[in-house]
Amino acid sequence: MLIALIAGLVTAQAQDVTRGDMPALDSQLLRLGWDSDEFITTRDSSLLDEGFSFEAWGSYSNEPLVYLVGPDRDLLVNHLAEGDLFFAYRMGMYRVGLEVPLYFYNWDGTVPDEYGLGDLSIDNHLVFMNREDNPVGVSLGVNVGLPTSTMAAALGAGGVSVAGDLAFDGDLGPLTWAINGGVEWIPVVELENLEWGPRYVGHGGLAYTINRTNGLAVEAYGRRQMNSEAGPGGAPAELLVSGWHQFGSGGKVLRIGGGAGLLDGIGSSTMRVLVSVTSGDVFESAPVAVVERPQEVVEEPPPPPPPVVEPEVVIDPVSFGRVFFGYDSASLTSQSRQVISENVAIMRENGELRIQIQGHADERGTTDYNLALGQSRAQRVFDSMVNQGIAPSRMSIISYGEEQPLEIGA
């Protein structure tokens, strides 16, 4: 009932547009996923850190809206520099966030050069199953757009928009896949050769974790008008290739992406470039595998020969990678899963090795809470290594909570 009412509100606002007019539609096809460690636009079962968090992206788009009449090309929206801010709050398996698009500069288009605010949106993400604990992750996203744009160019929907999509994702060794599908209700705009209105949406991505600090991803995303007679330009699609690199002691992550249109249509850019740097509390010091140093000693032969002692078998603890978690979180990221896989390889190469997995937290929170958090983190690493074939008898876990933080204030 509520969805039907919203859909009626959205589709009731129609506008007839002919050549020379600037349509009241949002020509930005790109929608950011925000929560994912691997993907830029594709939603998966990852979530941002518990409590409040903040992210920011910068992007450039070229020719997202061109009016074609025979050989003529009217560049309604030509060059666009944009920043996207995201203020989010997560509680358990649910996250809500406010997205604020800021158009720094729109130039060389039909309207005079300008800057301003785009349509604010409220993004909701509910995870039913995450891929860390299940073969396939499943989540639901609902986004409500608000008509707040101050731009004269076609960078605002002109009314309320509502989008919903289901997301499925999983891991195949170092590969991560994700698929989204859903619908989006937007105000109807009647162009000369196209009815722009409610549409189907789709996203898909495949990511490869190279090592604990680097990864690559390729994504495709697009829209298709529900009206089968919508006309040309109603099925835009883009391809996006991106990579990430973690650097610095604070877990900073640099993300860079670039793409171009696959199919012509409103919002399909000739070229697109994106960049983001996440810093500070995104990754926090967490469990680290510490090797107990066993000794192999040959029994003494009968006198008079002295006992023969073989050299001590030692594995340098530094060779075991530290597993990092998000602030106030015990969820594994793609980077932490890669580190665990490398530690599993060390255990397989040293069949007699026994280790202790230590869980740590920082000074924020009560002593009891941080002890429980450290225990959950150590248990999550323990379970992951067991799932990869390491015998439980070869490992033990302990939580130090905030008593032995690996980094103060991390």
MOGI-V645017 format. One record per helix or strand of 2 or more residues. SS is the DSSP state (A for helix, B for strand). FROM is the first residue (numbers start at 1). TO is the last residue. Records with the same first field share a line. If there is no record, write none. Layout:
# MOGI-V645017
SS = FROM-TO, FROM-TO
This chain:
# MOGI-V645017
A = 2-11, 317-319, 334-349, 367-387, 392-394
B = 15-16, 51-69, 72-91, 94-107, 114-117, 121-129, 137-145, 161-172, 175-185, 189-190, 195-196, 199-211, 214-225, 237-247, 252-263, 271-278, 288-291, 355-360, 395-401
